[in-house]
Structure formats: structure tokens, C-alpha cells
Amino acid sequence: MSDSSSGTLMDLPVTEATAQTVAPFGELISDTVTQAIDIPYYRGRVIEGGDIGFKYRGRAALRTAQVLPSQAPEVHWLERHLHLTQLFVGLDGPYVMVLAPPGQSAPDAVPDLTEAVALRFPASSALLLHLGTWHDFPIAVTRPVTLLIGNSEEVVDALQRVGGARELHEGDVHKISLTERLGVAIRPRL
């Protein structure tokens, strides 16, 4: 850890996302599909995988975002959703995400940063978060990265209405300031 103008910086090494490294936080979805269901119209030309477990409250919201690279990204915010298994699909490049495991559901809960990781997801892979997993928005590593994001309207609406960067506990969004609440920012070592 080192000091910065925003408090203490917690350096996190970046580890490759694998099924094992992602398991405490969600599911890694790759280009490997295992036959799970049988739909008779496409036999012999489609391998039909099963339900990946995407859950949300209210209406689903699928959207795109383009993440721009930063020289030295620092994570100052983490959020979680107790009714949404948020989905991040990298369409065209690798990305890094800072994640902390789900914890207690109390409104004043904070992430356990001793269990936080920074994982690098390969291009054309996806992450389906477990309910309650603490996370930041994906970080572009070397170039802009386009993402498809599976969300709920409830979450998108709350984030749009906030009016400015501040802690938020509205609907299914629980977002905390790491610097204000815990006196730390996280710096993934890219």
C-alpha cells in the first residue's frame, strides 16, 4: 500500500480470469458450449447450452458501453446488486475488473477488501456476477473496449438519476466510496 491524494492506495496484482479465479464472484462464460437442452429444429447444427442464471428484478436492460483506457486507473467506488446477476460481455478486447466477494446484505455493509481481486478477462468472454458481488466498472487495458451489459432498468435508472458521483443506496444499487468509507483506493497493476 502507498499513499496518494485520495488516501491509501491498495495495489492489486492482475490475475487471469479462469473458471476457478472467477468462481467466488460469478461465472466465466466463454466460447465453450456444453449440450444442455434439446431443441428439435436445430439438431446437428446447433449445440444448445443451458440457462446461465441471469436474474433481475423488474425489466431487463441490455446496453452497450465503450470503456477507454487510463494510464494508471484507480478504483474509488465499488457497488453491488442483491437482485441482479449483472452480465458483462467483452465484445472486442480484454478488460480488467476489480471484484470482492458477496457479503452480508445489511444496508451499511462494506466489501471485504482482503478478499478483493483484479481479474483480466479475455476478449470475447463474459462475466455473470453472483448476487451481491462487489464490483467496479470494467477497466480497459490497452485500447478502448466495447461491452454488452445485462442490467435491470431499476439499476440503470438509479445510476442515471444520482446527479453526481456520491454514495448511493437506491433500489438495487448499493454503491460506496472506498476513499470516504474505508480510506483506500484500489490500483490494479496492469
Beta strands, then each sheet from edge to edge (+ up, - down):
strand 1: 2-4
strand 2: 7-16
strand 3: 26-29
strand 4: 60-67
strand 5: 77-80
strand 6: 87-90
strand 7: 95-100
strand 8: 117-121
strand 9: 126-129
strand 10: 134-135
strand 11: 139-140
strand 12: 145-152
strand 13: 168-170
strand 14: 173-177
strand 15: 184-189
sheet 1: 1+ 2- 8- 7+ 10-
sheet 2: 1+ 2- 15-
sheet 3: 1+ 2- 8- 7+ 11-
sheet 4: 3+ 9- 6+ 12- 4+
sheet 5: 5+ 14- 13+
end
